[in-house]
Amino acid sequence: METRSAYDAVMKAGAADGGDAQEAKESSSPVESFGAGEPAAVVTGDIYCLTVIGQIEGHMVLPPQNKTTKYEHVIPQLVAVEESDKIDGLLIILNTVGGDVEAGLAIAELVASMSKPKVSVVLGGGHSIGVPIAVAADYTFIAESASMTIHPIRLNGLVIGVQQSFEYLEKMQDRVIRFVVEHSRISEDMFRHLMLNTGEMAKDIGTTVVGRDAVKYGLCDEVGGLGQAMKKLKDLIRERREIRPNSALARVPQPGVIQ
């Protein structure tokens, strides 16, 4: 008992000396540390929210002043969502300017290959390589004021072998076009037309579609926000629960039912 009291006294003294550092460490939240919330923070516990914000960071680390979504953070999160028995659906919130093409495609392919229901919401912007991530979900909403910029793939830095580099970019661009066409209602001809449009942007090639235009072209399924997205996701989860009765929602005890 005396030993325990002495130990507590030492721990209290240490806490008094380094109290400020300890308080700062304890006050840091998962959002501040990792840029994402924990599934346990969700009230119902059956929906995981993934945010894709700023610039999608690839193999090169971007400057610290850039808001980024790091693919090495997002990929493990998606794997954990797919593996978890406590999560039945994924909500993706996008407000991104785009970024690394291969990193964005990797995230989009992973989202599309998940077996659990996915709904995405484009708020503010879902530009460039953010378009494939948005359409990778089972159902895509876009806010009335949100926009999506469609443009050809660009290459930064020194180019060695112009012809070979052009062919590489063309193949990568075909990968993006094929993915978007397969996971949305837009036709390949229309998507290429929007991508190669020279009359809308002053110093660039491409098209910016806003809200209802994105729905009209078939990139998004519906104009809406968080409320509509949550309702749609819960409907998809309910449908999946009826097909697969072993899902997490199906195991929730019902009032008056002995399980």
C-alpha positions in Angstrom: 0.0 0.0 0.0 2.9 2.4 0.9 4.6 1.5 -2.4 1.4 2.3 -4.3 1.1 5.7 -2.6 4.7 6.5 -3.3 4.2 5.6 -7.0 1.1 7.8 -7.2 3.0 10.7 -5.6 5.8 10.4 -8.2 3.3 10.2 -11.1 1.5 13.3 -9.7 4.8 15.2 -9.5 5.6 14.2 -13.0 2.3 15.4 -14.2 2.8 18.7 -12.5 6.1 19.2 -14.2 5.0 18.2 -17.7 1.4 19.1 -17.3 1.3 21.5 -20.3 2.8 19.0 -22.7 0.5 16.2 -21.4 -2.6 18.4 -21.7 -1.6 19.3 -25.3 -1.0 15.7 -26.1 -4.4 14.6 -24.7 -6.2 17.5 -26.3 -5.2 16.5 -29.8 -8.0 14.8 -31.6 -7.8 12.2 -34.4 -8.9 14.9 -36.8 -6.0 17.1 -35.9 -3.5 14.2 -35.9 -4.6 12.2 -38.9 -7.2 14.2 -40.8 -10.0 11.7 -40.2 -12.5 10.8 -37.5 -12.9 7.4 -35.9 -15.8 5.1 -36.7 -16.7 5.0 -33.0 -17.4 8.7 -33.1 -20.5 8.1 -35.4 -23.7 7.9 -33.4 -25.1 4.9 -35.1 -21.8 3.2 -35.6 -22.7 1.6 -38.9 -21.5 4.4 -41.3 -18.0 5.5 -41.9 -17.3 9.0 -43.3 -14.3 9.5 -45.5 -13.2 13.0 -46.5 -11.3 13.7 -49.7 -10.1 17.3 -49.4 -7.5 19.6 -50.8 -5.0 18.0 -53.2 -4.6 14.3 -53.5 -1.0 13.5 -52.7 0.8 10.8 -54.6 4.4 9.5 -54.4 5.8 13.0 -53.9 5.2 14.9 -50.6 3.6 18.2 -51.2 4.6 21.4 -49.3 3.3 21.7 -45.7 1.1 24.6 -46.5 -1.0 22.5 -48.9 -4.2 20.8 -47.7 -3.8 17.2 -48.8 -5.4 13.8 -48.9 -2.7 11.2 -48.6 -3.4 7.9 -50.3 -1.3 6.0 -47.8 -3.8 7.2 -45.1 -6.9 6.6 -47.2 -6.2 3.1 -48.5 -5.8 1.5 -45.0 -9.0 3.2 -43.9 -10.9 1.7 -46.9 -9.5 -1.7 -46.1 -10.6 -1.4 -42.5 -14.1 -0.4 -43.5 -14.4 -3.4 -45.8 -13.1 -5.7 -43.1 -15.1 -4.4 -40.2 -18.3 -6.1 -39.2 -19.4 -3.0 -37.3 -19.5 -0.8 -40.4 -22.2 -1.3 -43.1 -21.8 1.7 -45.3 -19.3 4.3 -46.6 -20.0 8.0 -47.0 -17.5 9.9 -49.1 -17.3 13.7 -48.8 -15.3 15.4 -51.6 -14.0 18.9 -51.9 -10.8 18.4 -53.8 -8.9 20.2 -56.6 -7.5 16.9 -57.9 -3.9 15.8 -57.7 -1.8 12.8 -58.5 -3.5 10.7 -61.2 -2.3 7.2 -60.1 -3.0 7.9 -56.4 -6.5 9.1 -57.3 -7.2 6.1 -59.5 -5.9 3.8 -56.8 -8.4 5.3 -54.3 -11.2 5.2 -56.9 -10.6 1.5 -57.8 -10.5 0.6 -54.2 -13.8 2.3 -53.5 -15.4 0.8 -56.6 -14.3 -2.7 -55.6 -15.8 -2.6 -52.0 -18.7 -4.8 -51.4 -20.4 -2.5 -48.9 -22.8 0.3 -50.0 -21.0 3.6 -50.9 -22.5 7.1 -51.5 -20.4 10.2 -52.4 -21.2 13.9 -52.1 -19.4 16.6 -54.0 -19.3 19.8 -52.0 -17.5 22.8 -53.3 -15.5 20.9 -56.0 -14.7 17.5 -57.2 -12.2 18.4 -59.9 -9.8 16.6 -62.1 -8.9 13.1 -60.6 -11.6 13.8 -58.0 -14.2 12.9 -60.7 -13.3 9.2 -60.7 -13.4 9.0 -56.9 -16.8 10.7 -56.9 -18.3 8.3 -59.5 -16.7 5.2 -57.9 -19.5 5.2 -55.3 -22.8 3.4 -55.9 -24.7 6.7 -55.9 -23.3 10.2 -56.3 -24.7 13.5 -55.1 -23.5 17.0 -56.0 -24.4 20.2 -54.3 -26.3 22.8 -56.2 -23.2 25.2 -56.1 -20.5 22.5 -56.4 -18.5 22.0 -59.6 -16.4 19.4 -61.4 -13.6 20.3 -63.8 -12.8 17.8 -66.5 -9.5 18.4 -68.4 -6.7 16.3 -70.0 -4.0 14.9 -67.9 -1.1 17.3 -67.4 2.6 16.6 -66.8 4.9 18.7 -64.7 8.6 19.0 -64.7 11.3 18.0 -67.2 10.1 15.9 -70.1 12.6 13.5 -71.7 11.3 11.9 -74.9 8.3 13.9 -76.0 6.7 11.3 -78.2 7.1 8.5 -75.5 5.8 10.8 -72.8 2.8 11.8 -75.0 1.9 8.1 -75.6 2.2 7.4 -71.8 -0.1 10.3 -71.0 -2.6 9.2 -73.6 -2.7 5.7 -72.2 -3.2 7.1 -68.7 -5.9 9.4 -69.9 -7.7 6.4 -71.5 -7.6 4.7 -68.1 -9.3 7.7 -66.5 -11.9 8.0 -69.3 -12.7 4.2 -69.2 -13.1 4.2 -65.4 -15.5 7.3 -65.4 -17.6 5.9 -68.3 -17.9 2.5 -66.6 -19.0 3.9 -63.3 -21.3 6.7 -64.4 -24.0 7.4 -67.0 -21.9 9.7 -69.2 -20.9 8.4 -72.6 -17.3 8.3 -73.8 -17.9 10.7 -76.6 -19.5 13.3 -74.3 -16.7 12.9 -71.7 -14.0 13.3 -74.3 -15.9 16.4 -75.7 -15.9 18.0 -72.2 -12.3 17.1 -71.6 -11.0 18.5 -74.9 -13.2 21.6 -75.0 -11.2 24.7 -76.1 -13.9 27.3 -75.8 -14.6 27.6 -72.1 -11.3 28.1 -70.3 -9.2 31.0 -71.3 -5.7 29.5 -70.8 -6.6 25.8 -70.6 -8.5 22.9 -72.2 -11.5 21.4 -70.5 -14.9 22.1 -69.0 -16.3 23.0 -65.6 -19.7 21.5 -65.0 -21.8 22.9 -62.1 -24.4 21.1 -60.0 -27.4 20.2 -62.3 -25.1 20.1 -65.4 -23.2 17.3 -63.8 -26.4 15.4 -63.4 -27.6 16.3 -66.9 -24.3 14.9 -68.4 -24.6 11.7 -66.3 -21.5 12.3 -64.1 -23.6 12.5 -60.9 -26.9 10.8 -60.1 -28.7 13.6 -58.2 -28.4 17.1 -56.9 -28.3 17.0 -53.1 -26.4 17.3 -49.9 -25.7 15.5 -46.7 -29.3 14.7 -45.7 -30.1 13.1 -49.1 -26.8 11.2 -49.1 -27.4 9.8 -45.6 -30.9 8.7 -46.5 -29.8 7.1 -49.8 -26.9 5.3 -48.0 -29.3 3.9 -45.3 -31.6 2.7 -48.0 -28.8 0.9 -49.7 -27.7 -0.6 -46.4 -31.3 -1.7 -45.7 -31.4 -3.4 -49.1 -28.1 -5.2 -48.5 -29.2 -6.3 -45.1 -32.3 -8.0 -46.6 -30.0 -9.8 -49.1 -27.2 -10.6 -46.6 -28.8 -11.1 -43.2 -25.4 -11.5 -41.5 -24.5 -7.8 -41.9 -24.0 -5.6 -38.8 -27.4 -3.9 -39.0 -29.1 -7.2 -39.1 -27.6 -8.2 -35.8 -29.0 -5.2 -34.0 -31.5 -6.5 -31.4 -35.1 -5.5 -32.2 -37.4 -4.5 -29.3 -39.5 -7.4 -28.1 -37.6 -9.9 -30.1 -35.5 -12.7 -28.5 -32.3 -13.3 -30.3 
